[in-house]
Amino acid sequence: MLFIGPLGGWEIAIILLIVLIIFGPSKLPQMGQALGKAIREFKKAGKELKSEVTDLNDEDEEENRRRSSKTSTSAKDDKDKENS
């Protein structure tokens, strides 16, 4: 696998020049808009996924608290029955 290091100013300029030659100046704004929309959608999807995971974790923690409180309550009831 060939490793290419960080791009410098000249490399970026050459790449932009090649893209300009291939696609022409009329297509570049459209490509930029499409890229911007794609990035926004990706970020939105990431935020939604993070929110869903957080909500699921909160629900699981709440369910675990309910179970532990029921378990401790039933354990206390069992002890009280034994002591009576």
Secondary structure, 3 states (H helix, E strand, C coil): CCCCCCCCHHHHHHHHHHHHHHHCCCCHHHHHHHHHHHHHHHHHHHHHHHHHHHHHHHHHHHHHHHHHHHHHHHHHHHHHHHHC
